[in-house]
Structures are given as structure tokens and as C-alpha cells.
Amino acid sequence: MADVHKKTTVALLGAGYIVDFHFNALRLLPNVEVKAICDLKRQQAENFAQLKGVPNVYTDLGEMLANEQLDVVHVLTPPQIHFQTSSQIIEAGVDIMSEKPLCHTVNYCEQLREQASTQNRTIGVTNNFLYMPVYEKLVADWRSGRLGKIDQIDIVWNKELGQLRGGPFGTWMLQTPTNILFEVAPHSFVHLIHLLGGQPDSITVDVHDKVKLPRGLEFYRQWEIRGWKGNTSIRLRFSFLDGYPEHYIQVHGTNATARADFEHNTYVCQAHTPLPFDVDHYANVVVPARQAIRQARSTLSHFVLSKMGIVKSAGGPYAESIARTVASFYEGRKGGTLDERITPALGQAAVTLGEWVVRELDLPTVPEKVAPTVKPPLESPSQKATVLVIGGTGFIGQSLVRHLCQAGHGVRILSRDPNNCPAELSHLGVELTKGDFTNPDSVATALDGIRYVYHLARGFGNTWPEYLKSDVEPTRKVAELCLAQGIERLFYASSIAIYNAGKKSSVITEKTPAHPGIIRVSPYARSKVENERLLLDLYRDKGLPLVIFRPGIVLGHGGSPYHWGVVAWPYNSVCRIWGSGNNKLPIVLVDDVADAMVRALDVPDIEGESYNLASQPCITANEYIDEFEQRAGILLQRVLTSNWRYYLGEMAKWGIKSIGRDPNAAFPNYADIKSRSFASVFDSSKAEQQLGWLPVSDRETLIREGLHVPVDEFLK
């Protein structure tokens, strides 16, 4: 049992997606201090530490355990390394709060639990959805007998798995078809086992919709697991397709039926009333509807009040559930007994069910030992690389690499994960160098023997300080390294997002200045402007051989038809059109952008120049959506939003954030909103004249190559 008066010191192992949720949960606990974060990617860990005020950063777990006096480590790593990291932590005499699964095999779970028992250490497993109030209401009604004898349980997880489209394909989850059973499925497995009080008596399994991924990987997008526990039928369904998201548990009993909806944070229980038959039917429609509306209002109110700072909160329902899970662990750790929902026994039971499903499928099993990273099927470089493409695995980057190879240039790609390189690029005979443009050492290594550099990478973030660290500063260092290496020409991909394109009578050329209001409210646009400024300063002051490109709305093979430059896509079924949607858009095919970039290699005396890249405007947003619907055979919900209406909505959001003292709340700019309707005309004649560039301007071809091809690829 932990000392209740002692300050609890904590470290975070892993700086990925889930770390924010755990940190925010810990921040709500009294007498708990996060002392360190450890991740193999130092830059990622340092960024998080700086943003959250975590004092110490490590890339080696052993070093962190030796240097820090820790009580608990939160294990937030991929599943396949849970055992070795957790075992090392327990051996150091430290307790563990582990993300699910406990380990990726039952054997490892058993070893870890035995080790923890021997060392008198506590292990908790974060089964996040078990602590959502809607689930707790379902459990309470089940255990009270309100539902009667349970005869059916349906658990549904219908959510798109984004990694299937864009990777990273090197993640453990995608390495075998069954790894998903130990990465995502445990969320539903623990629900089933917790409700049943143990494993099912029998199961059968069906999988469908096999897709081929890069590097020879395979994945099944639809799963159905059926079974029995006594006279209770069980069905678990997983779908990882794009579509309307659903995540719920439906329980049918002899007295009532109940549904816990995790996606909408509602719980509804339907049972007969003392009313006459027809009135009872009416009541069973109206009463649950009122309950759902009341709960939905509560969820929305909580969100707004938390944004205003009136309610102290970890975030939305999912974040609140994680916060309650973490709080339960620390309370149980102090008291000496953990809640059943976070015990390693339940965590192991979920893995046991996963292995049972694997056996029923007769598919490749999860390896006992972590397999080495699989190398992509690279062909030998066709020739010595003289061109470095930073961001070569991105949408525009892939097209650029293809065009460079077709033009006879030797190409090297700087990639965070060479194993994630698309097969169509790896077979071109390009060189792949592991690295990140935010890491100057890896850029310096990649520049060896290089004459030309294309910088297409970009940083990410929500705030200007994040963009400064992840985009602006790395771009400056790339440019300085190019100067030191004597690079013959550096090409930088900027954006037309810097312009005010909302004026009907305006023609935008390369001399059109960036709009100050847009720069103020958009960290992305601001980073592009700042990068251009610092690169041009280096051109004027130190002779940096620089050329800048500003592509328009880029469409084509490999891109998403849900392009935010055309309309806003809050959901794939809903398109929110900027203004009337009748202005012709500055669309350009991705292959034409790549063509312009390759042409600029051989054109003399263009250092210091910038080029807008857009075809002759001939397609409006409404026409784009018409073609999308016809090609896909679907009906999209089209919402016309006037500029002023959208602006007032942004004003309301700003007001809520300002009341909550959000330091990143920026007062909306009307020009920024109006610009998205693209009332202005983009003039790309400079690129046509100086580069000999002839982009496709035929409307039929633009629609076929820019829209039909991506629709077919995306919805295939």
C-alpha cells in the first residue's frame, strides 16, 4: 500500500497520441507530479515536455529509471513492447499504469503479473471506456436485475481506421491481420468479459473485406465474432471502413433492453410501463427520446462550460473517462485494492479472448518475440542521387519523385520511416534515407552528394509556438545546411493560403502581398510567410539559391477527394460550402505541379523567384460536389454558408475560448473567411512564361484526373 501523504512522482513512457489524455488526467489529481517523459523520438518528447512543463526528457528507459525517483510510470508504448518495458519498470521497484493491452500475449501477461506479485508492485490497465458513465449505468441496471434475464449482447465498433489509407504502415498494428485484436479489439473484449463475469462458452469468427497494404501487408476491414454464454447469445462486430461512426453496447433482457452509446455519450433503457398497449408504445418512443436529448444537452453544456473555464475538465467524454480511469488507479494504489475494471486480471482476460479468436481463424498468429522491422522491397538505386526530396512520401512529393525519375535524375528521399515508403516509389530505384527535416543531423547526412533540394515537408501544430518549433526553425536550419553544402538550388513549397482571395475584382500574382489578417489567425499561413521571409533573407544576404512555389488546390492520383480547399468537410457525408460555391476555383493537377517543379531544375537565373501554380479556373465548388456525387453514387449533405454567418460562428467560438482564457484564441478575421470562397483569380502566367509550363486546363480532363481518379481510389 502506498504512503497516502507522500507526493507521488510519475513519468510517461511514450509521447504518442494518448499521452495528452494521460497528462491531462494526472494534472487533475492532487499531490501528483509528472517528473519526466521518455520516448525514442527525442524531438517529439522534447516538444511535449516544453509544451506541458515536464522538467526532464529521456530516450532511454533505463536511464530514466536510474536518474529519477519514481513511484509510477505510465506505459503508453505500442503493445509489442509492453512486456519488456513493464518488466524493466517493475524490476526497478516502480508501479505501472499501462495502456491496454497489458501485454500482447497471454504468456507475457502471466509472466508480468507473477513478477509484479513477487516484487510487491501494482499494475493497472487503462481500459478507458469502462469508466464512461453511460457504461456504468448499463452495468448498474444489469446487476440490479432491472433488465431481467439477459439473452442477447451486441457490441459494435464501426470506426474508420485512418492508417489504412495513409499509414504509417510500419506500425505493429498492421504487421499481421490479427494484431488488430490486441490493439483496438480489447476495448470491446473487456466490455464483454466484464459484463459476463468471464469468458464466453463458445465462439465462431468471420472476417471479410481483405485489403492489400504496402510492403505486402494484408488487413481485414470487417470482423464478426459470435458466441454463447449459457443461454445468452453474443455478437461483436468490428468495421474499420470509412462511414458513419458507431460504438455501442446493446443488451436485451426479459424485462428491458438497454443501449450504451459511447459515440454520442447517451444511455437509454426501454421497458414496459403500466400504460395500455398503444400508449405504452408511445411512451417507449417519447421517453427514451427525451432522455437522449437531455443527455446530449448535458454533454454539449459540459463542453462549452469547460471551454469557458467555468468547469474544470479533462475534455470530452472520452477524455473524462480516461481521467476517471487514472484517478481510480491512484485511489486504488493508495488503498491497496484496485477497481476490478483496471486489474491486470481483466487485462489478461481480454488478451486471452484475442488469442482464442486467432485460433478460430487459423490466420498468422501474433509472434511471441517482436519480429524485426520488415524492409520494403527496394530495388537498387538506378543511379547516384543528386536530388534530395524532403517530404517525398507525401501527396505532391510522390508525384514529384516520379517525374524526377522519369526525367533521368537520381533521387534520394528523406523519410521518417523508410519502411513506410509506398511500393510504387521504392520500385523506381530511389534511395531512402531515414530522417526528419526537424533533425539537422539527419538532413546533413542526407545532403551528401546532393546538388538540388526540394523542401516539401511541413510542421504540424495548433499554435504559433508549435509551428515555430516544428516548421520555421527546421526550415531555417535546412537552408543553412544547403548553404554550407553548396547546394545548387533549393526549392521550397509554400501555399496560396497566404493570400486574400476573397475580392471579386482582384487578380493575384506573385507580387500580391500576404494578407496580415490571415497571417494573424492562421498559424499555418503564418509559418509559410515566415519561411518565405527567412529564406529570401538568406538569398539576399548569403546567396542562397532559392526558388519558391505556391501551388493552388492540388488534385489528382493519390489525393483525397475530400479536399478542404474546395469546401469544408466536418464529416465525409457533409460538405460546408464557403459562400455561394459559384466561384471558379484555382485547381491544379498534382502531376502539373510536379512538372513545374522539375522544369525549374534546368531554367537559369530564376533564383529568388516565386511561382503561383494554378490552372485556368473552370470548376466551381458546387460543380465539384455535383461530379463527386455522380461519380461516387452517393448523396452528400450540402450546406451553403454565407461569409458573414460563418464569421459570426467563429466570433462565438472566440468568445467562449476567451472567457476560458485560452491563450491561443485569435480574434476572427473576416478576410480569412471570405478568402476561402476564392472570388479572386490566380495568375500563373509567370510560371508558364519562365518555366515553359503548360498545365492542363481542359475542364473534362481536370474533372477526370483531379476528381474521378481520387474518388475511385478513395471509395474503392
C-alpha positions in Angstrom: 0.0 0.0 0.0 1.4 3.4 -1.0 2.0 6.2 1.6 -1.0 8.5 1.4 1.0 11.5 2.5 3.9 11.1 0.1 4.0 13.1 -3.1 3.6 10.7 -6.0 6.2 11.2 -8.7 5.2 10.0 -12.2 6.9 9.5 -15.6 5.3 9.0 -19.0 6.8 6.3 -21.3 5.7 7.2 -24.9 5.0 10.6 -26.4 2.3 9.5 -28.9 -1.4 10.3 -29.4 -2.6 9.0 -26.0 0.0 10.9 -23.8 -2.0 14.1 -23.8 -5.0 12.3 -22.3 -2.9 10.8 -19.5 -1.1 14.0 -18.7 -4.4 16.0 -18.5 -5.8 13.3 -16.2 -2.7 13.5 -13.9 -2.9 17.2 -13.8 -6.3 17.0 -12.2 -5.0 14.8 -9.3 -3.8 16.3 -6.1 -0.3 15.6 -4.8 0.9 14.0 -8.2 3.8 15.4 -10.1 4.9 14.4 -13.6 8.7 14.4 -13.5 9.8 13.0 -16.9 8.8 11.8 -20.3 10.7 9.1 -22.3 10.4 8.4 -26.0 12.8 7.1 -28.6 11.9 10.2 -30.7 13.7 12.8 -28.6 12.3 15.7 -30.6 8.7 14.6 -30.1 9.3 14.1 -26.3 11.0 17.5 -26.0 8.2 19.2 -27.8 5.7 17.7 -25.4 7.8 18.4 -22.4 8.2 22.1 -23.4 4.5 22.5 -24.1 3.4 20.8 -20.8 6.2 21.9 -18.5 7.6 18.4 -17.9 11.1 19.0 -16.5 13.1 16.0 -17.8 13.3 14.2 -21.2 14.8 10.8 -21.9 15.2 8.5 -24.8 16.4 5.5 -22.7 14.0 3.9 -20.1 16.9 2.5 -18.1 18.5 5.9 -17.8 15.2 7.5 -16.7 14.6 4.8 -14.0 18.2 5.3 -12.7 18.0 9.1 -12.6 14.5 9.7 -11.4 12.9 8.8 -8.0 9.7 7.5 -9.5 6.6 5.9 -7.9 4.6 5.2 -11.1 5.4 5.0 -14.9 2.5 5.3 -17.4 3.3 2.8 -20.2 2.0 4.4 -23.4 4.0 2.4 -25.9 2.9 0.1 -28.8 1.6 -3.2 -27.5 4.5 -5.4 -28.6 7.0 -3.7 -26.2 4.7 -3.6 -23.2 6.2 -6.7 -21.6 9.9 -5.7 -21.9 9.3 -2.1 -20.8 6.9 -3.0 -18.0 9.2 -5.8 -16.7 12.1 -3.4 -16.6 10.0 -0.8 -14.7 8.8 -3.4 -12.1 12.4 -4.6 -11.6 13.3 -1.0 -10.8 10.7 -1.1 -8.0 8.2 1.2 -9.7 4.4 0.7 -10.2 2.8 0.7 -13.6 -0.3 2.3 -15.2 -0.4 0.6 -18.6 -2.4 1.4 -21.7 -4.3 -1.7 -23.0 -3.4 -4.4 -23.7 -1.5 -5.4 -20.6 0.8 -7.4 -23.0 0.3 -8.7 -26.5 0.4 -12.4 -25.5 -1.1 -14.3 -22.5 2.3 -15.8 -21.8 3.8 -12.3 -21.3 0.7 -11.2 -19.2 1.2 -14.2 -16.9 5.0 -13.5 -16.5 4.4 -9.8 -15.8 1.7 -10.4 -13.2 3.9 -13.0 -11.4 6.9 -10.6 -11.4 4.7 -7.8 -10.0 3.4 -10.1 -7.3 7.0 -11.2 -6.3 8.2 -7.6 -6.3 5.1 -6.3 -4.5 4.4 -3.8 -7.2 1.0 -2.6 -8.5 -0.1 -2.8 -12.1 -3.2 -1.1 -13.5 -4.5 -1.4 -17.1 -6.3 1.6 -18.7 -9.5 0.2 -20.2 -10.8 3.6 -21.0 -14.4 3.1 -22.0 -15.2 1.1 -18.8 -15.3 4.3 -16.9 -17.8 6.2 -19.0 -20.9 7.0 -17.1 -23.2 5.6 -19.8 -21.5 2.2 -19.4 -21.7 2.4 -15.6 -25.5 3.0 -15.9 -25.7 -0.1 -18.1 -23.8 -2.2 -15.5 -25.9 -0.9 -12.7 -29.2 -1.8 -14.5 -27.8 -5.2 -15.4 -26.7 -6.0 -11.9 -29.8 -4.6 -10.2 -32.0 -7.0 -12.2 -33.8 -4.2 -14.0 -33.1 -5.7 -17.4 -34.2 -9.2 -16.3 -32.5 -12.3 -17.6 -30.0 -11.3 -20.3 -30.4 -13.2 -23.6 -28.5 -11.0 -26.1 -25.4 -8.8 -26.1 -24.4 -6.8 -29.2 -21.1 -4.9 -29.1 -20.4 -2.7 -32.2 -17.3 -0.8 -33.2 -17.8 0.8 -36.6 -14.9 3.4 -37.0 -12.6 4.1 -39.9 -9.0 3.2 -39.3 -7.1 6.1 -40.8 -3.8 4.2 -41.0 -5.3 2.0 -43.7 -5.2 5.0 -46.1 -2.1 6.9 -45.3 -0.1 4.8 -42.9 2.2 4.7 -41.2 2.3 1.1 -42.4 5.3 0.2 -40.2 3.1 0.2 -37.1 2.8 -3.0 -35.2 -1.0 -3.0 -35.5 -0.7 -3.6 -39.3 2.1 -6.2 -39.4 -0.2 -9.2 -39.3 -4.0 -9.4 -39.9 -4.6 -10.4 -36.3 -2.7 -7.7 -34.5 -5.8 -5.5 -34.5 -7.2 -8.0 -32.0 -4.7 -6.8 -29.5 -4.7 -3.1 -30.4 -8.3 -2.0 -30.9 -10.5 -5.0 -30.1 -9.5 -5.1 -26.4 -11.8 -2.1 -25.9 -14.8 -4.4 -26.7 -13.3 -7.6 -25.3 -13.1 -6.1 -21.8 -16.7 -4.9 -22.0 -17.9 -8.4 -22.9 -15.8 -10.1 -20.2 -16.7 -7.5 -17.6 -20.4 -7.9 -18.3 -20.4 -11.7 -18.5 -18.1 -12.1 -15.5 -15.8 -14.3 -17.5 -15.1 -15.8 -21.0 -17.8 -17.0 -23.3 -18.5 -20.7 -23.5 -18.1 -20.8 -27.3 -17.2 -18.5 -30.3 -17.1 -18.5 -34.0 -15.4 -15.9 -36.1 -15.8 -14.5 -39.6 -13.6 -12.0 -41.4 -14.2 -10.2 -44.7 -13.0 -7.4 -46.9 -9.3 -8.1 -47.2 -7.2 -5.2 -48.4 -3.7 -5.2 -49.6 -1.3 -2.6 -48.0 2.2 -1.5 -48.9 5.1 -3.9 -48.2 2.9 -7.0 -48.9 0.8 -6.5 -45.8 -2.9 -7.6 -45.5 -5.7 -6.4 -43.4 -9.3 -7.4 -42.8 -11.7 -4.5 -42.5 -14.8 -6.3 -41.2 -14.9 -8.8 -38.4 -17.8 -10.6 -36.7 -17.5 -12.7 -33.6 -20.5 -14.7 -32.4 -20.8 -16.9 -29.3 -22.7 -18.1 -26.3 -22.5 -17.8 -22.6 -25.1 -20.2 -21.2 -28.4 -19.1 -22.9 -27.0 -15.6 -23.7 -26.1 -15.0 -27.4 -23.1 -12.8 -28.0 -22.1 -10.8 -31.1 -19.2 -8.5 -31.5 -18.8 -6.6 -34.8 -15.8 -4.5 -35.9 -15.8 -2.5 -39.1 -12.8 -0.3 -40.0 -14.4 1.2 -43.1 -15.0 4.9 -43.7 -18.6 5.7 -42.8 -20.9 6.9 -40.1 -19.1 6.1 -36.8 -20.8 3.9 -34.2 -19.7 2.4 -30.9 -22.3 1.0 -28.6 -23.4 -1.9 -26.5 -27.0 -3.2 -26.9 -28.2 -5.6 -24.2 -31.6 -7.3 -24.4 -33.2 -8.9 -21.4 -36.6 -10.4 -20.4 -37.6 -7.1 -18.7 -36.0 -4.4 -20.7 -33.5 -3.5 -23.4 -30.6 -1.0 -22.9 -28.2 0.7 -25.1 -25.0 2.5 -24.0 -23.9 4.7 -26.9 -20.2 5.7 -26.5 -20.1 7.8 -29.6 -22.9 10.1 -28.5 -22.5 9.6 -24.7 -26.1 8.5 -24.1 -27.7 5.7 -22.2 -31.3 4.6 -22.9 -33.2 1.8 -21.2 -36.6 0.8 -22.6 -39.1 -1.2 -20.5 -42.9 -1.7 -20.4 -45.0 0.8 -18.5 -48.3 0.2 -16.6 -50.0 2.1 -19.5 -52.3 0.5 -22.1 -50.7 -1.2 -25.1 -50.7 1.6 -27.6 -49.9 4.3 -25.0 -47.0 2.1 -23.8 -45.6 2.0 -27.3 -45.9 5.8 -27.5 -44.2 6.2 -24.1 -41.3 3.9 -25.2 -40.6 6.2 -28.1 -41.1 9.6 -26.4 -39.4 8.9 -23.0 -36.1 7.5 -24.4 -36.0 10.3 -26.9 -36.4 12.8 -24.1 -33.7 11.1 -22.1 -31.3 11.1 -25.1 -32.0 14.8 -25.7 -31.4 15.7 -22.0 -28.1 13.8 -22.0 -27.0 15.3 -25.3 -27.6 18.8 -23.9 -25.7 17.9 -20.8 -22.7 16.8 -22.9 -22.8 19.9 -25.0 -23.1 22.2 -22.0 -20.2 20.5 -20.3 -18.1 21.0 -23.4 -19.0 24.7 -23.6 -18.5 25.4 -19.9 -15.1 23.6 -19.9 -14.0 25.7 -22.8 -15.1 28.8 -20.9 -13.1 27.7 -17.9 -16.2 27.5 -15.7 -16.0 23.8 -15.2 -12.6 22.1 -14.6 -12.5 19.2 -17.0 -10.1 16.8 -18.8 -12.0 17.3 -22.0 -14.9 15.5 -23.7 -16.5 12.2 -22.6 -13.6 10.1 -23.8 -11.0 12.3 -22.1 -13.2 12.4 -18.9 -13.3 8.6 -18.9 -9.5 8.3 -19.1 -9.3 10.9 -16.3 -11.6 8.8 -14.1 -9.7 5.6 -15.0 -6.4 7.2 -14.0 -7.9 8.7 -10.8 -9.3 5.2 -9.9 -5.8 3.7 -10.3 -4.2 6.2 -7.9 -7.0 5.9 -5.4 -6.8 2.1 -5.5 -3.0 2.2 -5.3 -3.2 4.2 -2.1 -5.9 1.9 -0.6 -4.2 -1.3 -1.7 -7.1 -2.6 -3.8 -7.7 -1.8 -7.5 -11.2 -1.4 -9.0 -12.0 -4.6 -11.0 -12.1 -2.6 -14.2 -8.3 -1.8 -14.2 -6.9 -5.0 -12.7 -4.3 -7.0 -14.7 -6.6 -10.0 -14.4 -9.2 -8.3 -16.6 -6.4 -7.0 -18.9 -5.1 -10.6 -19.3 -8.6 -11.9 -19.9 -9.0 -9.6 -22.9 -5.8 -10.9 -24.4 -6.9 -14.5 -23.7 -10.1 -13.8 -25.8 -8.0 -12.3 -28.5 -5.8 -15.4 -28.8 -8.9 -17.6 -28.8 -10.2 -15.6 -31.8 -6.9 -16.1 -33.6 -7.1 -19.8 -33.1 -10.6 -19.9 -34.5 -9.5 -18.0 -37.6 -6.4 -20.1 -38.4 -4.6 -17.0 -39.5 -1.0 -16.0 -38.8 -0.5 -15.7 -35.0 0.9 -12.9 -33.0 4.7 -13.6 -32.6 6.0 -14.4 -29.2 9.0 -12.3 -29.9 8.9 -9.0 -31.6 9.9 -9.5 -35.3 12.5 -7.2 -36.8 11.1 -4.4 -38.9 10.5 -5.6 -42.4 12.4 -3.9 -45.1 10.5 -2.7 -48.1 11.2 -4.4 -51.4 13.6 -1.8 -52.6 15.4 -2.1 -55.9 19.0 -1.0 -56.2 19.2 2.8 -56.9 19.2 3.2 -60.7 21.9 5.9 -60.5 23.7 8.1 -58.0 21.3 10.5 -56.2 21.8 14.2 -57.0 18.3 15.4 -55.9 17.1 15.2 -52.3 13.3 15.4 -51.8 12.2 16.3 -48.2 8.6 15.2 -48.0 8.9 12.8 -50.9 6.3 10.3 -49.5 3.6 13.0 -49.3 0.9 13.6 -51.9 2.8 16.2 -54.0 6.1 14.6 -53.1 5.3 11.2 -54.6 4.3 12.8 -57.9 7.5 14.9 -57.9 9.7 11.9 -57.3 8.0 10.0 -60.2 8.6 13.0 -62.5 12.2 13.4 -61.4 12.9 9.7 -62.1 11.2 9.9 -65.5 13.4 12.9 -66.3 16.5 10.8 -65.6 17.5 12.3 -62.2 18.9 10.2 -59.3 16.6 10.8 -56.3 17.0 10.4 -52.6 14.1 10.7 -50.2 14.4 11.7 -46.6 11.8 9.7 -44.7 10.9 9.3 -41.1 10.3 5.6 -41.7 11.7 4.1 -45.0 9.6 1.0 -44.3 6.6 3.2 -44.9 7.6 4.2 -48.4 4.9 3.4 -51.0 5.8 0.5 -53.2 5.4 2.5 -56.4 8.2 4.7 -55.2 10.5 2.1 -53.8 10.4 0.2 -57.1 11.6 3.3 -59.0 15.1 2.8 -57.8 15.3 5.8 -55.4 17.4 6.0 -52.3 15.7 6.1 -49.0 17.4 7.8 -46.0 15.9 7.6 -42.6 15.5 11.0 -41.0 13.3 14.0 -40.3 13.7 17.6 -41.5 13.3 18.7 -37.9 16.6 16.8 -37.1 19.5 18.8 -38.6 21.9 15.8 -38.3 19.7 13.6 -40.5 19.3 16.4 -43.0 23.1 16.9 -43.1 23.7 13.2 -43.7 21.1 13.1 -46.5 22.8 16.1 -48.3 25.9 14.1 -49.1 26.5 14.2 -52.8 23.3 16.2 -53.5 23.1 19.1 -55.9 19.4 20.1 -55.7 16.9 20.0 -52.7 13.1 20.1 -52.8 11.7 21.1 -49.4 8.0 19.9 -49.4 7.8 18.9 -45.7 5.8 20.9 -43.2 5.5 21.1 -39.5 2.3 20.5 -37.5 0.6 22.1 -34.5 -2.3 24.2 -33.4 -0.4 27.2 -32.1 2.2 29.6 -33.5 4.9 28.4 -30.9 4.3 24.8 -32.2 4.8 25.9 -35.8 7.9 27.9 -34.9 9.4 24.8 -33.4 8.2 22.2 -35.8 8.3 24.1 -39.1 10.0 27.6 -39.1 13.2 26.8 -37.2 13.8 23.4 -39.0 13.3 25.2 -42.4 15.9 27.8 -41.4 18.4 25.0 -40.5 17.7 23.2 -43.8 18.5 26.3 -45.7 21.7 26.9 -43.7 22.8 23.3 -44.3 22.2 23.8 -48.0 24.4 26.9 -48.0 27.2 25.1 -46.1 26.9 22.1 -48.5 27.0 24.3 -51.6 23.6 23.1 -52.9 23.0 24.5 -56.4 19.3 25.2 -55.9 16.8 24.9 -53.0 13.1 24.6 -54.0 10.5 25.5 -51.3 6.8 24.6 -51.5 4.8 27.4 -49.9 1.0 27.9 -50.3 -1.7 30.2 -51.8 -3.2 30.2 -48.3 -1.2 33.4 -47.6 -3.3 35.4 -50.0 -6.6 37.2 -49.6 -8.5 35.6 -52.4 -11.9 36.9 -51.4 -12.1 40.0 -53.6 -14.1 39.5 -56.8 -12.2 42.0 -58.9 -8.8 41.0 -57.7 -6.1 39.2 -59.7 -3.5 37.5 -57.6 0.1 37.4 -58.9 3.4 36.6 -57.2 3.7 40.3 -56.3 0.4 40.2 -54.3 1.4 40.6 -50.6 0.4 38.1 -47.9 -2.7 39.3 -46.0 -1.8 40.4 -42.4 -5.3 39.4 -41.1 -5.0 35.9 -42.5 -1.5 35.5 -41.1 -2.7 36.6 -37.7 -5.4 34.0 -37.3 -3.8 31.0 -39.2 -0.5 29.6 -37.8 -0.1 27.5 -41.0 -0.3 30.5 -43.3 1.9 32.5 -40.9 4.6 29.7 -41.0 4.6 29.8 -44.8 5.1 33.6 -44.8 7.8 33.4 -42.2 9.6 30.6 -44.0 9.5 32.6 -47.2 10.8 35.7 -45.5 13.8 33.9 -43.8 14.6 32.0 -47.0 14.6 35.2 -49.1 16.7 36.9 -46.5 19.3 34.2 -46.9 19.0 34.5 -50.6 19.7 38.3 -50.5 22.3 38.2 -47.7 24.2 35.0 -48.3 23.3 33.9 -51.9 21.0 31.0 -51.0 19.9 29.7 -54.5 16.2 29.7 -53.8 13.0 29.1 -55.8 9.5 29.2 -54.2 6.4 27.5 -55.5 2.8 28.3 -54.3 0.5 25.5 -55.6 -3.3 26.1 -55.8 -5.9 23.5 -54.9 -3.9 20.3 -55.8 -5.9 17.3 -57.0 -5.1 14.0 -58.6 -3.9 10.5 -58.2 -3.1 9.7 -54.5 -5.0 12.6 -53.1 -8.3 12.7 -51.1 -11.4 13.9 -52.9 -12.5 15.4 -49.6 -10.3 18.4 -50.2 -10.6 21.2 -47.7 -9.5 23.8 -50.3 -12.7 23.1 -52.2 -15.2 23.0 -49.3 -15.1 22.3 -45.6 -15.6 18.6 -44.6 -16.7 18.4 -41.0 -17.7 14.8 -41.9 -17.3 12.8 -45.1 -21.0 13.0 -45.7 -21.3 16.7 -45.0 -19.8 19.5 -47.2 -19.9 23.1 -45.9 -19.5 25.4 -48.9 -17.7 28.7 -48.5 -20.1 31.5 -49.6 -22.3 30.7 -52.7 -19.9 28.0 -54.1 -20.2 29.5 -57.5 -16.7 31.0 -57.9 -14.3 29.1 -60.2 -11.5 27.5 -58.1 -7.7 27.7 -58.6 -7.5 23.9 -59.2 -4.3 22.3 -60.5 -3.4 18.6 -61.1 -0.7 17.2 -58.9 1.2 16.0 -62.0 1.3 19.5 -63.3 2.7 20.8 -60.0 5.4 18.2 -60.2 6.1 19.1 -63.8 6.6 22.8 -62.9 9.0 21.8 -60.1 11.1 19.6 -62.4 11.2 22.1 -65.2 12.7 24.7 -62.7 15.8 22.5 -62.3 17.2 23.5 -65.7 16.0 27.1 -66.1 18.8 29.5 -65.5 18.8 32.7 -63.4 15.5 32.2 -61.5 17.0 32.3 -58.0 14.9 34.5 -55.7 11.7 34.0 -57.8 8.3 32.6 -56.7 5.7 31.0 -58.9 1.9 30.6 -58.4 0.8 27.2 -59.8 -2.9 27.0 -60.8 -4.7 26.0 -64.0 -7.2 28.2 -65.8 -10.3 28.3 -63.4 -13.2 26.3 -64.8 -14.8 24.4 -61.9 -16.8 25.8 -59.0 -17.3 24.2 -55.6 -20.9 23.3 -56.5 -19.9 21.7 -59.7 -17.1 19.7 -57.9 -19.7 18.3 -55.5 -22.1 17.5 -58.4 -19.4 15.5 -60.1 -18.3 13.9 -56.8 -21.9 12.7 -56.1 -22.4 11.4 -59.6 -19.1 9.5 -59.7 -19.4 8.0 -56.2 -23.1 7.2 -56.5 -23.8 8.9 -53.2 -25.7 12.0 -51.9 -23.7 14.5 -49.9 -25.3 16.9 -47.4 -24.5 20.3 -49.0 -24.6 23.3 -46.6 -24.3 26.8 -48.1 -22.8 29.1 -45.5 -22.6 32.9 -46.2 -19.3 34.6 -45.2 -21.0 36.7 -42.5 -22.8 33.7 -41.0 -19.5 31.7 -40.8 -17.8 34.8 -39.3 -20.4 35.1 -36.6 -19.9 31.4 -35.8 -16.2 32.0 -35.4 -16.9 35.0 -33.2 -19.0 32.9 -30.9 -16.2 30.3 -30.6 -13.7 33.0 -29.9 -15.9 34.4 -27.2 -16.2 31.1 -25.5 -12.4 30.5 -25.7 -11.7 34.0 -24.4 -13.9 33.6 -21.4 -12.0 30.4 -20.7 -8.7 32.4 -21.1 -7.4 30.2 -23.9 -4.1 31.9 -24.7 -4.3 30.7 -28.3 -7.7 32.2 -29.0 -7.3 34.5 -32.0 -9.9 37.2 -32.9 -11.5 36.1 -36.2 -10.6 37.8 -39.4 -13.3 38.4 -42.0 -10.9 38.4 -44.9 -9.6 34.9 -43.8 -13.2 33.5 -44.1 -14.1 35.4 -47.3 -10.8 34.3 -48.9 -11.9 30.6 -48.8 -14.6 31.3 -51.4 -11.9 32.1 -54.0 -13.6 35.0 -55.6 -10.2 36.3 -56.9 -8.4 35.0 -60.0 -4.9 33.5 -59.7 -2.5 34.4 -62.4 0.1 31.7 -63.2 1.4 33.3 -66.4 4.8 33.8 -64.8 5.4 30.1 -64.4 4.1 29.5 -68.0 6.4 32.1 -69.5 9.6 31.5 -67.4 9.4 27.7 -66.9 7.6 26.8 -70.1 4.9 25.3 -68.0 1.6 24.2 -69.7 -0.8 22.9 -67.0 -3.9 21.0 -68.1 -6.8 23.5 -68.4 -9.4 21.3 -70.1 -12.4 21.0 -67.8 -13.2 17.4 -68.7 -9.6 16.3 -68.1 -9.4 18.2 -64.8 -12.6 16.5 -63.6 -11.5 13.1 -64.7 -7.9 13.2 -63.4 -8.5 15.5 -60.5 -11.7 14.2 -59.1 -12.8 10.9 -60.7 -9.5 9.2 -60.1 -9.3 10.2 -56.4 -12.9 9.2 -55.8 -12.3 5.8 -57.4 -9.2 5.3 -55.3 -10.7 6.5 -52.1 -14.0 4.8 -52.2 -12.7 1.5 -53.8 
